[in-house]
Amino acid sequence: MTMEFNEWIKSTDVEIHHWNHVLYNYKKNTDSYLHEYVKKRLDLQLPLQKNIQLLANTINKSEVSILDVGSGPVPFLGRKYDKIIKLTAVDYLAESYYKLYEQYNLYPPTIPKPIDASQLSLYFDVNSFDIVYARNSIDHTFDPIKCIQEMVKVSSRYIILEHKLNEGIIENYQGLHQWNFFSKNSKFYINNKNGEEFCVNDYISSSICCKITIEEEEYIPDWLVINIEK
């Protein structure tokens, strides 16, 4: 289940344009929502999100390693917690983001590495991270099931996906929005505009829990949270 790679690459220009718009407003419009949005992501004192804290609490280590997959130029996850958080970020478009950092004189505390989510195990050992996390990114990839399989490989314990429900439909399949993530019969499904449908549970040996909720920080309705535990 893949998009044509060349078609996908062409669509990535839209993502770069989006982040250029976000960072421009962060720098030029200090009263804007986007200024506060980026400022929060840059804050080293931003607490680790509550649902990730709950998982970190179960890990019997003083340092918890987290991989943020498809992080964008300014990763969402907080860093302040009563354990040490070792955060690594990756994004296929990272080199384009480096140019935006220079353009806007921006230096995030976590800089993503230019790594394709479908090739994580080429760069990281199996079971390298306690938690592997993706927010609103895997449904933008050209092969989401392969990306999820790779996330499972490099995680030793938890894989968390937080995405908008059926974003392909909502965005009318424009740009990178070619996939719908949804839950059916308590299982995790993906489909596309051609009607091809895939049950992700069939491709992953680990247990999967699906929950549709309201996103706790940005109050986005119909937020699909997928918890995979090895």
C-alpha positions in Angstrom: 0.0 0.0 0.0 2.1 2.9 -1.2 1.8 6.1 -3.2 4.1 6.6 -6.1 7.2 8.0 -4.6 7.8 10.7 -7.2 4.2 11.9 -6.7 4.7 12.0 -2.9 8.0 14.0 -3.3 6.2 16.6 -5.3 3.6 17.0 -2.6 6.2 17.6 0.1 6.5 21.2 -1.2 3.2 21.9 0.5 4.6 20.8 3.8 7.6 23.1 3.5 5.3 26.0 2.5 3.2 25.3 5.6 6.1 25.4 8.0 7.5 28.5 6.3 4.1 30.2 7.0 4.2 29.0 10.6 7.7 30.2 11.3 7.2 33.5 9.5 4.2 34.3 11.8 6.2 33.2 14.8 8.9 35.8 14.0 6.7 38.6 12.5 3.4 38.4 14.4 4.0 38.0 18.1 0.3 38.4 18.9 -0.7 35.4 16.7 -1.7 31.9 17.6 1.2 30.6 15.6 3.7 32.6 17.6 2.5 31.0 20.8 2.3 27.6 19.1 6.0 27.7 18.1 7.1 29.4 21.4 5.6 26.6 23.4 7.4 23.9 21.3 10.7 25.7 21.8 10.3 25.8 25.6 12.7 23.5 27.4 10.4 23.8 30.5 7.4 22.4 28.6 6.2 19.4 30.6 6.2 16.0 28.9 2.6 15.3 27.8 0.5 13.5 30.4 -0.2 10.4 28.3 3.5 10.0 27.6 4.3 10.5 31.2 2.0 7.6 32.1 4.0 5.3 29.8 7.3 6.7 31.1 6.2 5.9 34.6 6.1 2.2 33.8 9.7 2.1 32.5 12.1 1.2 35.3 14.8 3.5 34.2 16.0 7.0 35.3 16.5 8.0 31.7 13.7 7.4 29.1 14.6 7.5 25.4 11.9 8.7 23.0 12.0 8.8 19.2 9.8 11.4 17.6 9.0 10.3 14.0 8.1 13.0 11.5 8.6 15.7 14.1 8.6 18.7 11.8 11.0 21.5 12.4 9.9 22.1 16.0 9.0 18.8 17.8 5.8 18.8 19.8 6.8 16.7 22.8 7.8 18.4 26.1 11.0 17.6 27.9 10.4 18.5 31.6 9.7 15.4 33.7 11.0 13.8 36.9 13.0 11.4 34.8 15.6 12.4 32.2 14.1 12.5 28.7 16.4 11.7 25.9 14.6 13.0 22.8 15.6 12.1 19.3 13.7 13.5 16.3 13.6 12.4 12.7 11.9 13.8 9.6 12.4 13.1 5.9 12.2 16.9 5.2 14.8 17.8 7.9 17.3 19.3 5.4 14.6 21.7 4.1 13.9 22.6 7.7 17.6 23.5 8.2 17.2 26.2 5.6 14.2 27.6 7.5 16.2 27.7 10.7 18.8 29.8 8.9 16.1 32.0 7.3 14.4 32.7 10.6 17.4 32.6 12.9 15.8 29.8 14.8 17.6 27.1 16.9 15.2 24.5 18.4 16.5 22.5 21.3 15.9 19.3 19.3 17.0 19.3 15.7 15.5 16.4 13.6 17.8 14.1 11.6 17.0 13.7 7.9 15.7 10.1 8.1 12.9 8.4 6.2 10.4 6.9 8.6 10.1 3.8 6.4 13.9 3.1 6.9 14.3 3.6 10.7 16.0 0.3 11.3 18.7 1.2 8.8 19.8 4.0 11.2 18.8 2.7 14.6 19.2 -0.7 16.3 16.3 -2.8 17.0 14.7 -2.0 20.4 16.7 1.3 20.6 14.0 3.5 22.2 11.7 3.1 25.1 9.0 5.0 23.3 8.5 5.7 19.6 6.1 8.5 18.9 4.4 10.1 15.9 2.0 13.0 15.8 0.1 13.9 12.7 2.9 12.6 10.4 2.6 8.9 9.5 -0.6 9.6 7.5 1.5 12.0 5.4 4.0 9.3 4.3 4.0 7.3 1.1 3.9 4.0 2.9 2.3 4.3 6.3 2.2 0.6 7.2 5.9 0.2 6.4 6.6 3.2 8.6 4.6 1.8 11.5 6.4 -1.6 11.2 9.7 0.3 11.4 8.6 2.2 14.4 7.7 -1.1 16.1 11.2 -2.5 15.2 13.2 0.3 16.9 11.0 0.5 20.0 11.6 -1.7 23.0 8.3 -1.1 24.6 5.7 1.5 23.4 4.7 3.0 20.0 2.2 5.9 20.1 0.5 7.4 17.1 -1.7 10.5 17.5 -3.4 11.6 14.3 -6.5 13.3 13.0 -9.3 10.8 12.2 -9.8 10.4 8.4 -7.6 13.3 7.5 -7.5 12.3 3.8 -11.3 12.8 3.5 -11.2 16.0 5.6 -8.5 17.5 3.4 -10.0 16.2 0.1 -6.9 14.2 -0.6 -4.8 17.3 -1.3 -1.0 17.3 -0.9 0.3 14.7 1.5 -3.2 13.9 2.9 -3.7 10.7 0.9 -4.5 8.3 3.8 -7.3 7.9 6.3 -6.6 6.5 9.8 -9.6 5.1 11.6 -10.8 2.5 14.0 -13.3 -0.3 13.1 -14.3 -3.2 15.4 -11.6 -2.0 17.9 -8.9 -2.5 15.2 -6.7 0.1 13.5 -7.4 0.6 9.8 -6.0 2.7 6.9 -7.6 3.4 3.6 -7.2 5.7 0.6 -9.2 7.6 -2.0 -9.2 4.4 -4.2 -11.1 2.5 -1.5 -8.2 0.2 -0.7 -8.5 -0.7 3.0 -5.9 -2.3 5.2 -6.2 -3.6 8.8 -2.9 -2.6 10.5 -3.3 -5.2 13.1 -2.7 -7.8 10.4 0.8 -6.4 9.8 1.9 -5.9 13.4 2.4 -8.8 15.8 2.2 -6.5 18.9 -1.0 -5.6 20.7 -2.8 -2.5 19.4 -5.3 -0.3 21.3 -7.3 2.3 19.5 -9.1 5.3 21.1 -10.9 8.2 19.5 -10.9 11.3 21.7 -10.4 15.0 21.9 -6.8 16.0 21.8 -5.9 17.1 25.3 -3.8 20.2 24.6 -5.1 21.6 21.3 -8.7 20.4 21.7 -8.8 18.9 18.3 -12.0 16.8 17.9 -11.9 13.2 16.6 -8.3 12.7 17.5 -7.3 9.0 17.0 -4.7 7.7 19.5 -3.1 4.4 18.7 -1.1 2.6 21.4 1.0 -0.3 20.4 2.8 -2.3 23.1 5.5 -4.9 22.6 
